[in-house]
Amino acid sequence: MTPVFLTVDTELMWRHHAAGLDASEVVRRSLDPADVGIAWQLQRLAAHSLKACFFVDPMSALVYGLDPIKRVVGAILDAGQEVQLHLHPSWTGAALGDRGEGHVREFNQYDASEQRALLAGATELLVAAGAPHPIAFRAGSYAANDDTIDALNAFGFTYDSSHNGADHPHVSAIGLAPGQIAPIAHRGLIEVPVTVIEDRIGKLRQFQVCALSTGEMEAALVHAIVENHAVVTIVSHSFELANRIGTRANAVHVRRFEALCALLQAARGVLPTCHFADRPRLALGRCDVPLGPNLLRTSLRRAEQLWSNWVSERAA
């Protein structure tokens, strides 16, 4: 069997903060946009009997208070899903009404001691919001480096899932090859990379609901089964199924999410979804190779993306 980590990066969106929206709108459009946010995703996961990991960023509590994070953590845990740690550090210098001026920094732009301090503070906030002490981490924007891995190891984390070959070496800067998709022991942690496919020769694209068509997702899952991959790691976001401004559902992305859930339910015997807290036995250090390019699949997705951008991304 090939374990599947279906992950949802869950956060208040910097875009809405920078737009100067009211606090209630920032929260709603980030966590429950157009009724296809966390609550809807939890319901669909339950309907398909799937496990998912919600990487929750608590850092926005420094600006918007801890209550929105408490509510979303509670909803996730009540639904039987898991909460692990996500971190966008820009919130540390932000304030209500500042429209995000001058605060955008990625996590790996901080030195090792600063990263340790940020991780300590974020972990404290997440636990204060009601989450168990996290054992897995994903940096915001995948912006981790080997200093991040060392810091996580020092704090007793077991897993990191920040390596994304599609964004390597900028912004994802962990010292692993871009094509590394199998889990691997790295500097005392288990790195669980985001799964990528080849969009075209030499060009990687992450396995993300808004990045791959249903056909590409199905092909990647079949490839993992046939090649007996060690793991598949899929990414989504709390806000990803709505348009960019969070006012209406993106029908293309909603259909993809529904199709992905159906595919994983149908393949549960060979692609079981799991939580990091399950500590599944992972085959480490394999030479798994991403799905290769296919011109027809890529062309169909590009056509679908055009429809998504022109029609589904319109404001309500």
C-alpha positions as CSV (number, residue, x, y, z in Angstrom):
1,M,0.0,0.0,0.0
2,T,1.0,3.6,-0.6
3,P,0.0,5.9,2.3
4,V,-1.6,9.2,1.3
5,F,-1.2,12.5,3.3
6,L,-4.1,14.7,2.2
7,T,-3.1,18.0,3.6
8,V,-4.9,21.4,3.9
9,D,-2.9,24.5,4.7
10,T,-5.2,26.5,6.9
11,E,-4.6,30.2,7.5
12,L,-5.9,33.7,7.5
13,M,-5.0,35.1,4.1
14,W,-2.5,37.9,3.8
15,R,-4.2,39.0,0.7
16,H,-7.4,39.9,2.6
17,H,-5.4,41.6,5.3
18,A,-3.5,43.7,2.8
19,A,-6.8,44.7,1.1
20,G,-7.9,46.3,4.4
21,L,-11.0,44.2,4.9
22,D,-12.8,44.1,8.2
23,A,-11.5,41.5,10.6
24,S,-14.7,39.4,10.3
25,E,-14.4,39.4,6.5
26,V,-10.7,38.4,6.6
27,V,-11.6,35.5,8.8
28,R,-14.7,34.5,6.8
29,R,-13.0,34.7,3.4
30,S,-10.0,32.8,4.6
31,L,-11.6,29.9,6.6
32,D,-15.2,29.7,5.2
33,P,-15.2,31.5,1.8
34,A,-18.4,31.1,-0.3
35,D,-19.4,28.1,1.9
36,V,-16.6,25.9,0.5
37,G,-14.1,26.4,3.2
38,I,-13.1,24.3,6.2
39,A,-16.6,23.3,7.3
40,W,-17.6,22.1,3.9
41,Q,-14.3,20.3,3.3
42,L,-14.7,18.5,6.6
43,Q,-18.2,17.4,5.6
44,R,-17.0,16.1,2.3
45,L,-14.0,14.3,3.9
46,A,-16.4,12.6,6.3
47,A,-18.8,11.6,3.5
48,H,-15.9,9.8,1.8
49,S,-14.4,8.4,5.0
50,L,-11.1,10.1,4.4
51,K,-8.4,11.3,6.8
52,A,-6.8,14.7,6.3
53,C,-4.1,16.7,8.0
54,F,-4.9,20.4,8.5
55,F,-1.6,22.4,8.8
56,V,-2.9,25.4,10.8
57,D,-1.1,28.7,11.0
58,P,-1.8,30.4,14.4
59,M,0.4,33.4,13.8
60,S,-2.5,35.7,12.6
61,A,-3.7,35.5,16.2
62,L,-1.0,38.2,16.9
63,V,-3.2,40.6,14.9
64,Y,-6.7,39.1,14.9
65,G,-6.8,37.3,18.2
66,L,-6.8,33.7,19.1
67,D,-10.6,33.1,18.8
68,P,-10.7,32.4,15.0
69,I,-7.9,29.8,15.4
70,K,-9.6,28.2,18.4
71,R,-12.8,27.9,16.4
72,V,-11.1,26.3,13.4
73,V,-9.0,24.0,15.5
74,G,-12.0,22.8,17.4
75,A,-14.0,22.2,14.2
76,I,-11.2,20.1,12.7
77,L,-10.6,18.0,15.9
78,D,-14.4,17.5,16.4
79,A,-14.5,16.1,12.9
80,G,-11.9,13.5,13.7
81,Q,-9.2,15.1,11.6
82,E,-5.7,16.2,12.8
83,V,-4.1,19.6,13.3
84,Q,-0.4,20.1,12.7
85,L,1.7,23.3,12.5
86,H,1.9,25.8,9.7
87,L,3.7,29.1,9.9
88,H,3.7,32.4,8.0
89,P,6.0,34.7,9.9
90,S,4.9,38.0,8.3
91,W,2.2,38.3,11.0
92,T,4.8,39.1,13.6
93,G,5.2,42.6,12.4
94,A,1.7,43.3,11.2
95,A,-1.1,45.3,12.8
96,L,-4.8,45.9,12.0
97,G,-5.2,48.5,9.2
98,D,-1.6,48.5,8.1
99,R,-2.5,46.8,4.8
100,G,0.5,44.6,5.1
101,E,3.1,47.3,4.4
102,G,6.7,46.2,4.8
103,H,6.1,42.9,6.6
104,V,6.4,40.2,4.1
105,R,9.2,37.8,4.9
106,E,9.5,34.1,4.2
107,F,10.4,31.8,7.1
108,N,13.8,30.8,5.6
109,Q,14.8,34.4,5.4
110,Y,15.3,34.4,9.2
111,D,18.5,33.1,10.7
112,A,18.6,29.9,12.7
113,S,18.0,31.5,16.1
114,E,15.1,33.5,14.8
115,Q,13.5,30.5,13.3
116,R,13.7,28.7,16.6
117,A,12.0,31.6,18.3
118,L,9.2,31.7,15.7
119,L,8.6,28.0,16.0
120,A,8.5,28.2,19.8
121,G,5.9,31.0,19.7
122,A,3.8,29.4,16.9
123,T,3.7,26.1,18.8
124,E,2.6,27.8,22.0
125,L,-0.2,29.6,20.1
126,L,-1.4,26.5,18.4
127,V,-1.6,24.5,21.7
128,A,-3.3,27.5,23.3
129,A,-5.9,27.2,20.5
130,G,-6.7,23.7,21.6
131,A,-4.5,21.6,19.4
132,P,-2.3,18.7,20.6
133,H,1.4,19.4,20.6
134,P,2.3,19.2,16.9
135,I,4.7,16.6,15.5
136,A,4.6,17.7,11.9
137,F,5.3,21.0,10.2
138,R,5.0,22.8,6.9
139,A,6.5,26.2,6.4
140,G,4.3,28.9,4.8
141,S,5.0,29.0,1.0
142,Y,7.2,25.9,1.6
143,A,9.9,28.4,2.7
144,A,12.0,26.1,4.8
145,N,15.8,25.3,4.7
146,D,18.1,23.0,6.6
147,D,18.1,25.5,9.6
148,T,14.3,24.8,9.8
149,I,14.9,21.1,9.9
150,D,17.5,21.5,12.7
151,A,15.1,23.7,14.7
152,L,12.2,21.2,14.3
153,N,14.5,18.4,15.4
154,A,15.5,20.4,18.5
155,F,11.8,20.9,19.4
156,G,10.9,17.2,19.1
157,F,9.1,17.3,15.8
158,T,9.0,14.0,13.9
159,Y,8.0,15.1,10.4
160,D,8.4,18.1,8.0
161,S,6.5,18.4,4.8
162,S,8.0,21.6,3.4
163,H,10.1,20.2,0.5
164,N,8.4,21.1,-2.8
165,G,10.5,20.5,-5.8
166,A,8.3,22.7,-8.0
167,D,9.5,25.7,-5.9
168,H,13.1,24.6,-5.4
169,P,15.5,26.2,-4.6
170,H,13.3,29.3,-4.3
171,V,11.3,29.4,-2.1
172,S,11.6,25.8,-1.0
173,A,15.3,25.5,0.0
174,I,15.8,22.3,2.0
175,G,18.9,20.5,0.8
176,L,17.2,17.8,-1.2
177,A,16.9,17.2,-4.9
178,P,13.9,18.8,-6.6
179,G,12.6,15.4,-7.8
180,Q,12.7,13.9,-4.2
181,I,9.1,12.8,-3.6
182,A,9.8,9.7,-1.4
183,P,10.0,10.3,2.4
184,I,13.5,10.4,3.6
185,A,15.4,10.7,6.8
186,H,17.0,14.2,6.7
187,R,19.0,15.8,9.6
188,G,17.2,13.8,12.2
189,L,13.6,14.3,10.9
190,I,11.5,12.4,8.4
191,E,11.0,14.7,5.4
192,V,7.7,14.0,3.6
193,P,7.9,16.0,0.4
194,V,5.0,17.4,-1.5
195,T,4.3,15.1,-4.5
196,V,5.1,16.6,-7.8
197,I,4.6,15.6,-11.4
198,E,6.5,16.7,-14.6
199,D,4.4,19.3,-16.3
200,R,6.8,19.3,-19.2
201,I,10.4,17.9,-19.4
202,G,12.4,19.3,-16.6
203,K,9.5,21.4,-15.2
204,L,7.8,20.2,-12.0
205,R,4.3,21.0,-10.7
206,Q,3.0,20.2,-7.3
207,F,0.1,17.8,-6.6
208,Q,-2.4,20.6,-5.5
209,V,-6.1,20.8,-6.1
210,C,-5.8,24.2,-7.8
211,A,-2.7,23.2,-9.8
212,L,-3.6,19.8,-11.4
213,S,-6.7,18.8,-13.4
214,T,-8.7,15.8,-12.3
215,G,-7.1,13.8,-15.1
216,E,-3.6,14.7,-13.9
217,M,-4.5,13.8,-10.3
218,E,-5.8,10.5,-11.4
219,A,-2.8,9.7,-13.5
220,A,-0.5,10.7,-10.6
221,L,-2.4,8.3,-8.2
222,V,-2.3,5.5,-10.7
223,H,1.4,6.1,-11.2
224,A,2.0,5.9,-7.5
225,I,0.1,2.6,-7.3
226,V,1.8,1.0,-10.3
227,E,5.3,2.1,-9.2
228,N,4.6,1.2,-5.5
229,H,5.6,4.7,-4.3
230,A,6.4,5.1,-0.6
231,V,3.9,7.9,-0.1
232,V,1.7,10.5,-1.9
233,T,1.4,14.0,-0.4
234,I,-1.4,16.2,-1.7
235,V,-1.9,19.9,-0.9
236,S,-5.0,22.1,-0.7
237,H,-5.8,25.2,1.3
238,S,-8.7,26.4,3.5
239,F,-9.6,29.1,0.8
240,E,-8.6,27.2,-2.4
241,L,-12.0,26.2,-3.5
242,A,-13.3,29.7,-3.7
243,N,-12.2,32.5,-6.1
244,R,-9.2,34.6,-5.1
245,I,-11.2,37.2,-3.3
246,G,-13.3,34.7,-1.5
247,T,-16.8,35.8,-2.7
248,R,-17.9,32.8,-4.7
249,A,-17.0,29.1,-5.2
250,N,-14.6,28.3,-8.0
251,A,-16.6,25.5,-9.7
252,V,-13.5,24.0,-11.3
253,H,-11.7,23.6,-8.0
254,V,-14.8,22.3,-6.2
255,R,-15.2,19.6,-8.9
256,R,-11.6,18.7,-8.6
257,F,-11.8,18.3,-4.8
258,E,-15.0,16.2,-5.1
259,A,-13.3,14.0,-7.8
260,L,-10.2,13.7,-5.7
261,C,-12.2,12.5,-2.7
262,A,-14.0,10.0,-4.9
263,L,-10.7,8.7,-6.3
264,L,-9.2,8.3,-2.9
265,Q,-12.3,6.6,-1.5
266,A,-12.4,4.1,-4.4
267,A,-8.6,3.4,-4.0
268,R,-8.6,3.2,-0.2
269,G,-7.4,-0.4,-0.3
270,V,-4.1,0.6,-2.0
271,L,-4.0,4.3,-1.2
272,P,-5.1,4.7,2.4
273,T,-5.3,8.2,3.7
274,C,-3.6,8.7,7.1
275,H,-2.7,11.2,9.8
276,F,0.9,12.1,10.8
277,A,-0.3,11.2,14.3
278,D,-0.9,7.7,13.1
279,R,2.9,7.5,12.6
280,P,2.4,5.2,9.6
281,R,5.3,3.0,8.6
282,L,7.0,4.8,5.7
283,A,9.6,3.3,3.4
284,L,12.4,5.8,3.6
285,G,15.0,6.7,1.0
286,R,13.4,5.1,-2.1
287,C,14.1,6.5,-5.5
288,D,10.5,7.2,-6.5
289,V,10.2,9.1,-9.7
290,P,7.5,11.7,-10.5
291,L,4.9,11.0,-13.1
292,G,6.3,12.0,-16.5
293,P,5.0,14.7,-18.8
294,N,2.1,14.1,-21.2
295,L,1.2,16.8,-23.7
296,L,-2.5,16.0,-23.9
297,R,-3.0,16.0,-20.1
298,T,-1.1,19.3,-19.8
299,S,-3.0,20.9,-22.7
300,L,-6.4,19.8,-21.3
301,R,-5.5,21.3,-17.9
302,R,-4.3,24.6,-19.4
303,A,-7.7,24.9,-21.2
304,E,-9.5,24.1,-17.9
305,Q,-7.3,26.7,-16.1
306,L,-8.3,29.3,-18.7
307,W,-12.0,28.6,-18.0
308,S,-11.3,28.8,-14.2
309,N,-9.6,32.1,-14.6
310,W,-12.1,33.7,-16.9
311,V,-15.3,32.4,-15.5
312,S,-14.9,30.7,-12.0
313,E,-12.7,33.5,-10.7
314,R,-15.2,36.3,-11.3
315,A,-16.4,38.2,-8.3
316,A,-19.9,37.4,-7.1
